[in-house]
């Protein structure tokens, strides 16, 4: 398995959280309103609260619970030798997120072996906030049923399927095909449309390859190869190709207008969020700050495109490329750092003896 420096993990997750927080207050504004409110350069810093701080939304909340599920499942496999339960364990991590949103859980999943109160993340009371959670995620999880690729729970391809899967790419940095597959399976828990889960798989595959040190263009090409092996890939592929064509046409411009982004859509659906984020990341591959600001100033799902772009650029450039004031003024940043560091560690103990503190933090169920 490829070793990655810690600052890449922290950069990926904290970068996504910052993009999420920058885009949150303008998510439902059109570009004209953004410019008239914040100037022709749009949002340039956190603007949601008078104290100048930012706060992430459900995009980052669910990203953290994805990471939790991965760590629980891996812990179970290493210590107990029991695999095959990853999707179920992540589903229950998502149910813990649902619990933080004040949604009552069905009794059969609230008690017993999948105790909703167990683990470290659910005890972080700062996550018990409704930050414009996606309706599809809420409804799908409220049903108590876990959707699958073969038995879809709905026909949704909303961007809630993609904005949460960066930890999958980090976890499976040794195998982009596995990252693609796992992200598809985890996304199908709540979103049943092939374009939705394939966009998530594509994103996780890119994160996997970037973690190994590939550049973004090569990572995209490798993900295209994997995508073409899946049925019903055409819509996702077309969105990626459209992004590449727009990048080819505009990459030499000295100034990139925010209006250009909207040629790729508004980001409310998965393939558009993917396309916009890839475009912004290609233009500013080694410029975290300007790439992230570009990704949030458009008419559409600004926090999701900011989150995905922040994951990509934070991974490529590392934590130390991120403006320190953005990190320091991000509320609850310690939770994000803690989870990123734990993803980097993966497990404490070994196949014979568990680390008791780690088991309490990420119990294997």
C-alpha positions in Angstrom: 0.0 0.0 0.0 1.3 3.4 -1.0 2.5 5.5 1.9 1.3 9.1 1.8 2.5 11.9 4.1 0.0 13.0 6.7 -0.3 16.5 5.3 -1.9 15.1 2.2 -4.6 13.4 4.2 -5.2 16.5 6.3 -5.0 18.7 3.2 -7.6 16.7 1.5 -10.2 16.7 4.3 -9.6 20.2 5.7 -9.5 21.5 2.1 -12.9 20.1 1.4 -14.3 21.4 4.7 -13.0 24.9 3.9 -14.5 24.8 0.4 -17.7 23.7 1.9 -17.7 26.6 4.4 -16.8 29.2 1.8 -19.7 28.1 -0.5 -22.3 27.5 2.2 -23.7 31.1 2.5 -24.0 31.6 -1.2 -25.3 28.2 -2.2 -28.8 29.4 -3.2 -27.7 32.7 -4.8 -27.3 33.3 -8.5 -24.0 34.7 -9.8 -25.4 38.2 -10.3 -26.6 38.3 -6.7 -23.2 37.0 -5.4 -21.4 39.8 -7.4 -23.8 42.5 -6.3 -23.5 41.4 -2.7 -19.8 40.7 -2.4 -18.2 42.6 -5.4 -17.2 41.6 -8.9 -14.6 39.1 -7.5 -17.4 37.3 -5.5 -16.8 35.7 -2.2 -13.1 35.9 -1.2 -13.3 34.7 2.4 -15.8 33.4 5.0 -18.9 35.6 4.9 -21.5 33.7 6.8 -21.0 35.0 10.3 -20.2 38.5 11.7 -17.1 37.1 13.5 -15.4 36.1 10.2 -15.5 32.4 10.9 -16.7 29.7 8.5 -18.7 26.5 9.2 -19.0 23.4 7.1 -22.2 21.7 6.1 -23.7 18.3 5.6 -21.1 17.7 2.8 -18.3 17.5 5.4 -20.4 16.0 8.1 -21.1 13.0 5.8 -17.5 12.8 4.6 -16.5 12.4 8.3 -19.1 9.6 8.8 -17.9 7.9 5.6 -14.4 7.9 7.1 -15.7 6.5 10.3 -17.4 3.6 8.6 -14.3 2.7 6.7 -12.2 2.7 9.9 -14.8 0.6 11.7 -14.9 -2.0 8.9 -11.2 -2.2 8.6 -10.8 -2.5 12.4 -13.3 -5.4 12.3 -11.4 -7.1 9.4 -8.0 -6.8 11.0 -8.9 -7.9 14.5 -11.7 -10.4 13.8 -10.9 -11.6 10.3 -14.4 -10.8 9.2 -14.9 -8.9 6.0 -17.8 -8.3 3.7 -19.7 -6.0 5.9 -18.3 -2.7 4.7 -21.4 -1.4 3.1 -23.6 -2.3 6.1 -21.1 -0.7 8.5 -20.9 2.5 6.5 -24.7 2.5 6.2 -24.9 2.5 10.0 -22.4 5.3 10.2 -24.7 7.3 7.9 -27.5 6.5 10.3 -25.4 8.1 13.0 -25.2 11.2 10.9 -29.0 11.0 10.5 -29.2 10.9 14.2 -27.2 14.2 14.4 -29.8 15.8 12.2 -32.5 15.1 14.7 -34.3 12.5 12.6 -35.7 9.6 14.7 -34.3 6.2 13.8 -36.1 3.0 13.6 -35.8 0.9 16.8 -34.3 -2.1 15.0 -31.2 -0.1 14.0 -30.9 2.1 17.1 -30.2 -0.6 19.6 -28.2 -3.9 19.7 -24.9 -4.6 17.9 -25.2 -1.4 15.8 -25.6 0.8 18.9 -26.1 4.3 17.6 -24.3 5.9 20.6 -21.1 3.9 20.2 -17.9 5.4 18.8 -16.1 8.7 19.1 -17.6 10.7 16.2 -21.2 10.5 17.4 -20.1 12.1 20.6 -18.9 15.2 18.9 -21.9 17.5 19.8 -20.7 20.2 17.3 -21.9 17.9 14.5 -25.5 17.9 15.9 -26.5 20.7 13.5 -28.7 20.9 10.5 -26.6 22.6 7.8 -29.0 22.3 4.8 -28.8 18.5 4.7 -29.7 16.9 1.3 -33.3 15.8 1.1 -32.4 12.6 -0.8 -29.9 11.5 1.9 -32.4 12.3 4.7 -35.3 10.4 3.0 -33.2 7.4 1.9 -31.6 6.9 5.3 -34.9 7.6 7.2 -36.4 4.6 5.3 -34.1 2.2 7.3 -33.3 0.5 4.0 -29.8 0.5 2.4 -29.9 0.9 -1.3 -27.6 -1.2 -3.6 -26.5 -1.0 -7.2 -28.7 -4.0 -8.0 -31.6 -2.9 -5.9 -31.6 0.9 -6.1 -33.6 2.8 -3.4 -34.5 5.6 -5.8 -33.6 7.2 -9.1 -31.6 10.1 -7.7 -28.3 11.4 -9.0 -28.1 14.4 -6.7 -24.6 15.6 -5.7 -25.1 14.2 -2.2 -23.9 10.9 -3.7 -20.4 12.3 -4.5 -19.5 15.0 -2.0 -18.9 12.5 0.8 -16.6 9.9 -0.8 -13.1 11.4 -0.7 -12.1 9.2 2.3 -12.7 6.1 0.0 -10.0 7.3 -2.4 -7.6 7.9 0.5 -8.3 4.6 2.1 -7.9 2.6 -1.2 -4.9 4.6 -2.5 -3.3 1.4 -3.5 -6.1 0.4 -5.9 -8.0 2.9 -8.0 -10.4 0.2 -9.3 -11.3 -0.8 -5.8 -11.8 2.8 -4.8 -14.1 3.3 -7.7 -16.1 0.1 -6.9 -16.4 0.8 -3.2 -17.4 4.5 -3.7 -20.2 3.3 -6.1 -21.5 0.8 -3.5 -21.5 3.3 -0.7 -23.1 6.0 -2.8 -25.9 3.6 -3.9 -26.9 3.4 -0.2 -28.8 6.7 -0.8 -28.7 7.4 -4.5 -29.8 4.8 -7.1 -29.2 6.4 -10.4 -26.1 5.0 -12.2 -24.8 8.5 -13.1 -24.9 9.4 -9.4 -22.9 6.5 -8.1 -20.6 6.3 -11.1 -19.7 10.0 -10.6 -18.8 9.2 -7.0 -16.7 6.2 -8.2 -14.9 8.4 -10.6 -14.1 11.0 -7.9 -12.8 8.3 -5.5 -10.7 6.8 -8.2 -9.1 10.2 -8.9 -8.4 10.7 -5.2 -6.8 7.3 -5.1 -4.4 8.1 -7.9 -3.6 11.6 -6.7 -2.6 10.1 -3.4 -0.1 7.9 -5.2 1.5 11.0 -6.7 -0.1 11.1 -10.2 -1.0 14.4 -11.7 -4.6 15.4 -12.2 -4.7 14.9 -15.9 -3.3 11.4 -15.7 -5.7 10.5 -12.8 -8.7 11.6 -14.9 -7.5 9.5 -17.9 -7.2 6.4 -15.7 -10.6 7.0 -14.1 -12.1 7.3 -17.6 -10.7 3.8 -18.4 -12.3 2.4 -15.3 -15.6 4.2 -16.0 -15.9 2.7 -19.4 -16.0 -0.8 -17.9 -19.3 0.0 -16.1 -22.7 -0.1 -17.6 -24.7 3.1 -18.0 -21.5 5.2 -18.0 -22.3 7.5 -20.9 -23.8 10.4 -19.0 -20.9 10.6 -16.5 -18.4 10.2 -19.3 -19.9 13.0 -21.3 -19.7 15.4 -18.3 -16.0 14.6 -17.9 -15.3 15.0 -21.6 -17.2 18.3 -21.6 -15.0 19.5 -18.7 -11.8 18.5 -20.5 -12.9 20.3 -23.7 -13.7 23.5 -21.7 -10.4 23.3 -20.0 -8.6 22.9 -23.3 -10.4 26.0 -24.7 -9.8 28.3 -21.6 -6.6 27.1 -19.9 -4.5 29.8 -21.5 -6.8 32.7 -20.5 -5.2 35.1 -18.1 -8.5 35.6 -16.3 -11.2 33.0 -15.9 -14.7 34.4 -15.7 -17.1 32.9 -13.2 -19.7 32.7 -16.0 -17.6 30.1 -17.8 -18.2 27.5 -15.0 -21.9 27.6 -15.8 -21.3 26.1 -19.2 -20.9 22.8 -17.2 -24.1 23.3 -15.2 -24.8 24.3 -11.7 -23.6 21.3 -9.7 -26.9 20.2 -8.1 -26.5 16.8 -9.8 -23.6 14.5 -9.4 -22.0 14.6 -12.9 -22.2 18.4 -13.0 -20.6 18.7 -9.5 -17.9 16.4 -10.7 -17.3 18.3 -14.0 -17.2 21.7 -12.4 -14.8 20.6 -9.7 -12.5 18.9 -12.1 -12.5 22.0 -14.4 -11.6 24.3 -11.5 -8.9 21.9 -10.3 -7.3 21.6 -13.7 -7.1 25.3 -14.1 -5.6 25.8 -10.7 -3.9 22.5 -10.0 -1.1 24.0 -7.9 -2.9 27.1 -6.6 -5.2 26.0 -3.8 -6.6 29.4 -2.8 -7.5 30.7 -6.2 -8.8 27.3 -7.4 -11.1 27.0 -4.4 -12.4 30.6 -4.7 -13.1 30.0 -8.4 -15.0 26.8 -7.6 -17.5 28.4 -5.2 -18.4 31.6 -7.1 -21.2 30.5 -9.5 -24.9 30.0 -9.6 -25.5 26.6 -8.1 -24.4 24.2 -5.4 -21.4 26.2 -4.4 -20.6 24.4 -1.2 -20.5 21.0 -2.9 -18.3 22.1 -5.8 -16.1 23.9 -3.2 -16.0 20.7 -1.1 -15.0 18.4 -3.9 -12.5 20.9 -5.4 -11.0 21.5 -1.9 -10.6 17.7 -1.5 -8.7 17.5 -4.8 -6.5 20.6 -4.4 -5.9 20.0 -0.7 -4.6 16.5 -1.6 -2.4 17.6 -4.5 -0.8 20.5 -2.6 -1.1 19.4 1.0 -2.2 21.1 4.2 0.6 23.7 4.1 -0.7 25.2 0.9 -3.9 26.2 2.5 -4.1 29.8 3.9 -3.6 29.5 7.7 -6.4 32.0 8.4 -8.9 29.8 6.6 -7.9 26.8 8.8 -7.9 28.8 12.0 -11.2 30.4 11.3 -13.0 27.2 10.4 -15.3 26.1 13.2 -14.8 22.6 14.5 -11.6 22.1 12.4 -10.2 19.9 15.1 -12.8 17.2 14.3 -11.8 17.2 10.7 -8.1 17.0 11.5 -8.7 14.2 14.0 -10.5 12.1 11.4 -7.9 12.8 8.7 -5.1 11.7 11.1 -7.0 8.6 12.0 -7.5 7.7 8.3 -3.7 8.0 7.9 -3.2 5.7 10.9 -5.9 3.2 9.9 -5.5 1.0 12.9 -3.7 0.8 16.3 -2.9 -2.7 17.5 -2.5 -5.7 15.3 -4.3 -8.8 14.2 -3.8 -10.4 17.7 -4.2 -7.6 20.1 -6.5 -4.6 20.0 -5.7 -1.1 21.2 -8.5 -0.5 23.7 -8.7 3.2 23.1 -8.9 2.7 19.3 -11.6 0.1 19.7 -13.7 2.5 21.8 -13.2 5.1 19.1 -13.9 2.9 16.1 -15.6 -0.2 17.3 -15.8 -2.9 14.6 -19.5 -2.9 14.0 
